[in-house]
Amino acid sequence: MRLTVWVDDWQMQCCGEGFAPGDVVSWQLLEADPEDYADVVGEDLAAGIDFHEEHHGGGEGAPPPLWRC
């Protein structure tokens, strides 16, 4: 299964660990809303973003990490 995950630079600058292609990561992924990214990457690319990574929790009741890749 292939996923497209949006990773905000500020999350990584704050407290993220660097990663590179082929690395194993464990992230909390939240379902992405394409409207949140359309202004940044355009509607076509935004439609392909499946999840966004969240270092700081999604608030009360946030789901546990979904993927370990």
HELIX and SHEET records of a PDB file:
HELIX    1   1 ASP A    9  CYS A   15  1                                   7    
HELIX    2   2 PRO A   34  ASP A   36  5                                   3    
HELIX    3   3 ALA A   38  VAL A   41  1                                   4    
HELIX    4   4 GLU A   43  ALA A   46  1                                   4    
SHEET    1   A 3 VAL A   5  TRP A   6  0                                        
SHEET    2   A 3 PHE A  51  GLU A  53  1                                        
SHEET    3   A 3 LEU A  29  GLU A  31 -1                                        
SHEET    1   B 2 SER A  26  TRP A  27  0                                        
SHEET    2   B 2 TRP A  67  ARG A  68 -1                                        
END                                                                             
